[in-house]
């Protein structure tokens, strides 16, 4: 999945959870918004140039 800034997100879906980039977990069901969905996560998602 592409981010707004053009980066990539790795989404892993199991029957128990959704994990983003191997270390960020979705912690509540998605909330529908007028232009997409809002997902509460348990950690920050940083751009690749800031996370190295």
N, C-alpha and C positions, 0 to 999 in steps of 0.2 A: 504494500500500500504506500502511496506517495504522500508526503507531507506538503503543506502549503509552500514551504521553502524549497521543495524539490528533493528532500531526503527520502529515505526508505524506512518503513516500519516493518518489522517481522511480527506477525500476529500468529500466535499458537492457540488453538481452541481445543479444549478437552471437555468431556462431560461435566467436570467439576469446576473449571476455571478458564479465563482468558488471560494470556500472558503476552505482553508487548516487549519486543527486543530482549527476550530471555530474562528480564529482571523487574519488570513493572507489571503488577497484577491489577486487573479491573476488579474493584471491590464492591460495586453495586450495579444493579441493572441499568442499562442505558436509558437516558431521558430524551424523548423526542423534542427537537427544537424545529423552528420554522425552516432552517437552512441546513439541517443535519441532525446529529445526535451528540449528546454530552455523556461522557464516560468518566466517572470518578475513579482515580487510580491511586495506588499506595506509594508512589515514588515519582520523582521528576523525570520527565522525558527531555533530555538535552540534545541540541543539535550535535552532529558528529564532531565538529571543530571545537566544541566546548567540553565534550566528554572524554577526550584523550589526554 
